Amino acid sequence: MLDKKIIIAALKEDIGKGDITTKLLISPKIKKEAIILAKEKGVVCGIQIAGLVFKTANRKIEFVPLVKDGYKVNKDTVLAKLYGSASHILSAERVALNFLGFLSGVATYTNKFVTQIQG
C-alpha cells in the first residue's frame, strides 16, 4: 500500500497553504456529489489511492469506488462517486486524478503488451 506520506506531500505541493480560488468561490459548507469518469478506454489502477487522497484532504468525504484495480473499462465509465464538501473535493481532485491517471496509464500500456504476447 502507498505510504500516506506521499499523499500528504502531493497535496501539500499542489495546494500548499490552501486552494485560494476554491476558498474564494466556494463555501466549505456546500455539499455536493461528484463522480470520477474514465476519459478513455483502459485498465484501472489506483482507485483506492484516489480514495485515500480525498480522505486525507477531508475524512468526511464519502468515496465509493465502483470498479476495482485491474478492471478494463470503456470511455465514460463511472469509476467512483464522491459526496462531501465541494471545496474539499475540488482541492483534492487534481492530486487524486494525477495518481489515478498515471497508474491507470501504466496499467493500460502494460496490458497492451501482455495482450500482444499471449499465446
C-alpha positions in Angstrom: 0.0 0.0 0.0 1.1 3.5 -0.7 2.7 5.4 2.2 0.3 8.1 3.3 3.3 10.5 3.5 3.4 10.5 -0.3 -0.2 11.6 -0.5 0.4 14.3 2.1 3.4 15.6 0.2 1.5 15.6 -3.1 -1.4 17.5 -1.6 1.0 20.0 0.1 2.8 20.5 -3.2 -0.4 21.0 -5.2 -2.4 23.3 -2.8 0.3 24.5 -0.4 -1.4 26.5 2.3 -4.7 26.3 0.6 -6.6 26.4 -2.7 -7.1 30.1 -3.0 -9.5 30.1 -5.9 -11.8 27.5 -4.2 -11.6 29.3 -0.9 -12.8 32.5 -2.6 -15.6 31.0 -4.7 -17.0 28.0 -2.8 -18.1 27.8 0.9 -16.8 24.7 2.7 -20.4 24.3 3.9 -21.7 23.5 0.4 -22.1 19.7 0.0 -22.0 18.1 -3.5 -22.0 14.8 -5.2 -19.3 14.2 -7.8 -18.1 11.3 -10.0 -14.8 10.2 -11.5 -15.3 9.4 -15.1 -13.0 7.5 -17.4 -12.0 9.7 -20.3 -10.9 6.8 -22.4 -10.8 3.0 -22.6 -8.2 1.4 -20.3 -7.2 -0.6 -17.3 -8.0 1.0 -13.9 -5.2 1.2 -11.4 -5.0 3.4 -8.3 -8.7 3.7 -7.4 -8.0 3.1 -3.7 -5.2 5.6 -3.7 -7.6 8.2 -5.2 -10.0 7.5 -2.4 -7.2 7.9 0.2 -6.3 11.3 -1.3 -9.8 12.5 -0.8 -10.0 11.0 2.7 -6.7 12.7 3.6 -8.0 16.0 2.4 -11.1 15.6 4.5 -12.0 12.5 6.3 -15.7 13.3 5.9 -15.7 12.9 2.1 -17.5 9.7 1.2 -15.7 7.9 -1.6 -17.4 4.9 -3.2 -15.3 3.1 -5.8 -17.5 1.4 -8.5 -14.6 -0.5 -10.1 -11.5 -2.3 -8.8 -7.9 -2.1 -9.8 -7.4 -4.3 -12.9 -10.8 -3.7 -14.3 -10.9 -2.9 -18.0 -13.3 0.0 -18.6 -14.7 1.9 -21.6 -14.7 5.6 -22.1 -17.3 7.3 -19.9 -17.4 4.6 -17.3 -18.1 6.0 -13.9 -15.2 4.8 -11.7 -16.2 6.3 -8.4 -18.8 8.5 -6.7 -18.0 11.1 -4.0 -20.1 13.1 -1.6 -19.0 15.8 0.7 -17.7 19.4 1.0 -17.5 20.7 -2.6 -14.4 22.8 -1.7 -12.5 19.9 -0.2 -13.4 17.7 -3.2 -12.2 20.3 -5.6 -9.0 20.9 -3.6 -8.0 17.2 -3.7 -9.3 16.2 -7.1 -6.2 17.2 -9.1 -3.9 15.0 -6.9 -6.3 12.1 -6.9 -6.7 12.3 -10.7 -3.0 12.5 -11.2 -2.3 9.3 -9.2 -5.3 7.5 -10.9 -4.4 8.7 -14.4 -0.7 7.9 -14.2 -1.2 4.5 -12.6 -4.0 3.6 -15.0 -1.9 4.7 -17.9 0.9 2.4 -16.9 -1.6 -0.5 -16.3 -3.2 0.1 -19.7 0.1 0.3 -21.5 1.3 -2.9 -19.8 -1.9 -4.7 -20.7 -1.3 -3.8 -24.3 2.0 -5.7 -24.3 0.6 -8.6 -22.3 -2.2 -9.0 -24.9 0.3 -8.9 -27.8 2.5 -11.7 -26.4 -0.4 -14.0 -25.3 -0.3 -17.5 -27.0 
